[in-house]
Amino acid sequence: NIDVACNGTDNGEYVRIIGDNINASVSAINQVCLDKPLLISPFYNTDISSPEQFGGFIGNIIDTAEIRTIDIYACQDGGGREYSADVIREWAIAQKKAIDGRMQFWINNECFDKEYNPKSIDKLRESYYATADIVENNIIFSWNHYYASDANLNNDFSKFSCDMIIGDANNDGVFDVSDVVILQKWLLSIPDTKNINYKNADLNNDGCLDVFDIRLMREGL
């Protein structure tokens, strides 16, 4: 999120430069493999702009670039800068709004800390669940560098990446009545309701959360 581009004092120069760069890449891809997606993965610094300013900057780039719907916007989540789950979600929502269905929207989860050491799986899980309900897919930056060489971390990451407890809406590792309560609060938009595990809570696997999922939760309990 370049400061002068986000505050609008560069006369759109960065939008033109980046848009032209993306267009050159898309043009090259189209010449050799039309169905091959382009993936871009920007990062952000909360000291430079607001989420809304960054979203505006990204939206202007997408307006300028010849982006296709198969192309992928996989924003780095900011977990490596140790941003909180609330910050990660706020910035992700602003970027998703800017993309507005014109690209696929993914998250690139950072698995390192501020010192570029491997992040704990608990911290990675927290960052992941901050946006799990608003993204289409996730990638990770970078498993092979930060986790693969450590047997314990690699094992913990494997468990995390395969772990899914159906009904565990609040991500506490168990399915119980508290999951019904938090889903009810979430559906009613009660303030201060924590983020929920969208995929675990979607018991009928129809892609949306509603009273039918609550009914299935109650039956399951």
N, C-alpha and C positions, 0 to 999 in steps of 0.2 A: 504494500500500500504506500506508494511513493507520495511524499507529502504534498508537493506542488500539483500533482495530478489529482489527488483527492480533494484538495481545497480549491481547485479550479484556477490556479494562477499560472499554468503552463500553456494556456491557449490550446489545450487538447493535443499537445505534441506527443505526449507519451501514449495516448490512445491511438494516434496514427501509427507510431512506431511499432507498438505491440500488435495492433490490428494487422498491419502489413506483414509482420513476421508470421503471424498465424495464417494469413492468407497464402503466403509462400509455402508453408508446410502443408496446408490442405490441398493446394494445387499439385504439389509433388505426390502426395498420397493418391489423389484422384487419378493420376496418370498411370499408377502401377497397381492399385488395389482399391476400388471404389468403396468396398464395405469394411475397410480397415479404419477403426476410430482413432482420432487424435486425442491424447490425454494431456491436459494441462493441470499443474498442481501448484498454485500460488500459496505463499505464506503471508502472514500479517504481523504487525507489531502494534500493540495497543497504544503505544506512546506517540504514534505518528498521525493517526486519524481516528474518527469514530467508525463504528460498523456501518452506519448509513452512508458515510462518505466513501468508504471502500466499496460498498455495494454499488453506489452510483458510478464509480470508476470502472468496476468490472462490467456493469451493464452497458456503459458506453463502448467498451472494448468489444463486447459481443455484438452490439449494433453495427460496429465498423467491420468486424471480421466476417468472413463467409463460413460461419460455423454451421455444421450439420447436426441433425438431431441424434445421430449415432455418436457424436463426439462427447468426450467426458470431461467434466469439471470436477477434479478431485482435490479440494482444498486441504492443505495441511491444517491439522486441528489446533495447533498451538500448545499441545500437551508437552512438547519439548521445552517450551518456555515456562512450563509449570503454571499455565493459566488454569483457573478454576473451571469446574464443569459448567457453571452459569455463564462465564465469559465465552467458553468454547461454543456453547449453544447459541448465545446471542450473535456471535460473529458468523456462525454457520447459517443461521436463519437469514441474516442480511444478504449473504452471498447466494443462498438458494433463491431468494426473492429476485435478485438481480438476474439470475439465470433464467427464471420464469419459464421452465419447460423447454427452452431452446437447446439445451444439452442435457445429458445425463448428469445427475448430481450425486457424487460420491464424496466420501471423507478419506483422507490420507492420515491415518493415526500415527503420530510420532511416538516411537518407543524408546526415546532417550530423554535424559534430564538436562538441566542447564549446563552441566559440566560435560555433556556428551558421554555420559555413562548409561548403561542399560537402565531403563525405568522399571520399577516393580510392576508385576502383573496386576496388582490391586489398583495402582495408578492408571495403568493402561485400560483396565476395565472401567474405571470411573470416567475416563475421557470418552471411551467408546459408547457407553450408555447415555452420555450427555446428548448425543445426536442420533441414536439408533433408530428413533421413530420417524426421522425426517429425511433419511438418505436411502438411496437405492442399493448401494454396495459400499464396501470398505476395502481399502488396501492399507499396507503398513510400511512405515519408513523407519528402519529397514531391518526386518527380521534376520536376514542372513548375516548382517554385520553385528547387531547388538545381542541377539539371543542364540543363534545357532551354535556358537562355539562354547557355550556354557550349558552343560548337561541339565542342571537343575532348572535354569531359566527356560531352556528349550522345552523341557517336560511340562513346566507350569504353563507356558504359552500354548502348548498343544492342547492341554486340558481346557484352557480358557477358550480357545478358538473352536473347540468341539462341544463346549458346554451349553446346554439349553434345558432349563427346567420349566416344562410347560406349566403355566399358571403363575410362575414367580414374577409378578409384575413389579415388585419393589427391589429386586436384585439382592435379596438377603440369603439366597441359596436354598430356600425352602418354599413350598407352596402351602399357604395357610390362610386363615381368615383375614390377616392384614393385607393380603393381595386383593381381596374383594373390596376392602375399605378404600384402598388407594385408587383402584380403578373407578369406583363410584365417585370419589372426589375429583378425579381427573376428568371424567365425563361431564361433571357438573361445573367444571372450570373454577373450582374453589381455590382462592388465592393461596400461594405458598405450598401448593401440592408439588412434591418432588417429581422429577422426571421418572417416567416408568419405562419398563422394558416392553416396548411395543410388540415385539415378536412373541415373547413369552405369553403376553396377555391376550393375544389373538387366538383364542382356543379353537374357533371354528375355521381358522385359516382362510378367511375371506378378504383379508387385506384392510379391514377397518375394525375399530374398537367400538362396541356398542352394548346395549343391554343383553344381547344374545350371548356375548362373552361372559357377562356377569352371571347369567343363568347357568352356563356351562361350568363356571367356577364353583357355584353353589352346589351343583349336582356332583362335581368332582370331590368336593369336601365332604 
